[in-house]
Amino acid sequence: MASLRLARIVASGFGIGYAAGAPGSAGSLAALVLGAGLLWISPVLVSLAALLAIAAGFWAVRLLHADDDPAWIVVDEFAGQWIAMLALPRPTLAGLLAAFVLFRLFDVAKPGPVGWADRRHGVVGVMVDDIIAGALAAALLGAARVLWPGVLG
């Protein structure tokens, strides 16, 4: 079925989720690179990309009936990484590195609400933990930008 094939392509981040080793980190890194280009053009594009990844992720994961969060599904990493980058007004090496590290830290450690969302079943468990991890990373980046203006972008 064509729609299932498309859902698999979307969910895997156009195949990045099949990377050996650490597909979640590979997905986040790919999102970071794409997001840096979008951010360089306009911060609005990163917002639109995050919304598109969220909508496409919910559609694909629901269609695939993914009850758990298999490693090859990385569309959630794209969404979360782009949400984390929303705190950056422009791409700087320090800002991009901080966005990547903070998002991966929250995604892997799963503190508080990230862990709660991760324990849900179905599309919520797959997508929402990364959305929350991205939001927490963005909040910390925003606070850091206030405390140390100019350092992160």
C-alpha positions as CSV (number, residue, x, y, z in Angstrom):
1,M,0.0,0.0,0.0
2,A,1.4,3.4,-1.1
3,S,0.3,5.3,2.0
4,L,2.1,2.8,4.3
5,R,5.2,3.1,2.3
6,L,5.0,6.9,2.5
7,A,4.3,6.8,6.2
8,R,7.5,4.6,6.7
9,I,9.5,7.1,4.7
10,V,8.3,10.0,6.7
11,A,8.6,8.2,10.1
12,S,12.2,7.2,9.3
13,G,13.2,10.8,8.4
14,F,13.6,9.8,4.7
15,G,15.7,6.8,5.7
16,I,17.9,8.4,8.3
17,G,16.3,6.2,11.0
18,Y,17.9,3.2,9.4
19,A,21.4,4.5,10.3
20,A,23.5,2.0,12.2
21,G,24.4,2.8,15.8
22,A,22.4,5.8,17.0
23,P,19.5,6.6,14.7
24,G,18.0,9.1,17.1
25,S,21.2,11.1,17.2
26,A,21.5,10.8,13.5
27,G,18.0,12.1,13.1
28,S,18.7,15.0,15.4
29,L,21.9,15.8,13.6
30,A,20.2,15.8,10.2
31,A,17.5,18.0,11.6
32,L,20.1,20.4,13.1
33,V,21.8,20.8,9.7
34,L,18.6,21.3,7.9
35,G,17.3,23.6,10.6
36,A,20.5,25.7,10.5
37,G,19.9,26.4,6.8
38,L,16.3,27.3,7.4
39,L,17.2,29.5,10.4
40,W,19.8,31.3,8.3
41,I,17.0,32.1,5.8
42,S,14.3,33.0,8.4
43,P,13.4,31.8,11.9
44,V,9.9,31.5,10.7
45,L,10.9,28.6,8.5
46,V,12.1,26.6,11.5
47,S,8.7,27.1,13.1
48,L,7.0,25.9,10.0
49,A,9.3,22.9,9.7
50,A,8.6,21.9,13.3
51,L,4.8,22.2,12.8
52,L,5.1,20.1,9.6
53,A,7.3,17.5,11.3
54,I,4.7,17.2,14.2
55,A,1.8,16.9,11.8
56,A,3.5,14.5,9.5
57,G,4.8,12.5,12.5
58,F,1.4,12.1,14.1
59,W,0.0,11.0,10.7
60,A,2.8,8.5,9.9
61,V,3.1,7.0,13.4
62,R,-0.7,6.6,13.7
63,L,-0.9,5.0,10.2
64,L,1.9,2.6,11.1
65,H,0.2,1.6,14.4
66,A,3.5,2.1,16.2
67,D,2.6,1.3,19.9
68,D,6.2,1.6,21.1
69,D,9.0,3.9,19.8
70,P,11.1,1.8,17.5
71,A,14.6,3.2,17.0
72,W,14.0,3.7,13.2
73,I,11.2,6.2,13.8
74,V,13.1,9.6,13.9
75,V,10.5,12.1,12.7
76,D,9.9,12.8,16.4
77,E,13.6,13.8,16.7
78,F,13.2,16.2,13.8
79,A,10.3,17.8,15.5
80,G,12.0,18.1,18.8
81,Q,15.3,19.3,17.5
82,W,13.5,22.0,15.5
83,I,11.5,23.1,18.5
84,A,14.7,23.4,20.5
85,M,16.1,25.6,17.7
86,L,13.2,28.0,18.0
87,A,15.1,29.8,20.8
88,L,17.9,30.8,18.4
89,P,17.3,34.0,16.4
90,R,20.2,33.0,14.0
91,P,22.5,30.0,13.6
92,T,25.8,30.2,15.5
93,L,28.0,27.3,16.2
94,A,27.6,27.7,20.0
95,G,23.8,28.0,19.7
96,L,23.5,25.0,17.4
97,L,25.7,22.9,19.5
98,A,23.8,23.9,22.7
99,A,20.4,23.2,21.0
100,F,21.7,19.7,19.9
101,V,23.2,18.8,23.3
102,L,20.3,20.0,25.3
103,F,17.7,18.3,23.2
104,R,19.6,15.0,23.1
105,L,20.1,15.3,26.9
106,F,16.4,15.7,27.6
107,D,15.4,13.1,25.0
108,V,17.8,10.4,26.5
109,A,17.5,11.2,30.2
110,K,13.7,11.7,30.0
111,P,13.3,13.9,33.1
112,G,9.8,14.6,34.5
113,P,7.2,15.4,31.8
114,V,9.5,13.9,29.1
115,G,9.5,10.5,30.9
116,W,5.7,10.8,31.5
117,A,5.0,11.3,27.8
118,D,7.5,8.5,26.9
119,R,5.5,6.0,29.0
120,R,2.3,6.7,27.0
121,H,1.3,4.2,24.3
122,G,0.8,4.8,20.6
123,V,1.5,8.1,18.8
124,V,1.5,10.1,22.0
125,G,4.3,8.0,23.4
126,V,6.3,8.2,20.2
127,M,5.9,11.9,19.4
128,V,5.1,13.9,22.6
129,D,8.2,13.1,24.6
130,D,10.4,14.6,21.9
131,I,8.1,17.6,21.6
132,I,8.4,18.3,25.3
133,A,12.2,17.6,25.3
134,G,12.5,20.2,22.5
135,A,10.4,22.7,24.4
136,L,12.5,22.2,27.6
137,A,15.7,22.7,25.5
138,A,14.3,25.8,23.9
139,A,13.3,27.2,27.4
140,L,16.9,26.7,28.7
141,L,18.4,28.1,25.5
142,G,16.1,31.2,25.9
143,A,17.2,31.6,29.5
144,A,20.8,31.3,28.6
145,R,20.4,33.9,25.9
146,V,19.0,36.3,28.5
147,L,21.8,35.6,30.9
148,W,24.6,35.6,28.3
149,P,23.5,37.9,25.5
150,G,25.3,37.3,22.2
151,V,26.9,34.0,23.1
152,L,24.3,31.6,21.6
153,G,22.9,33.8,18.8
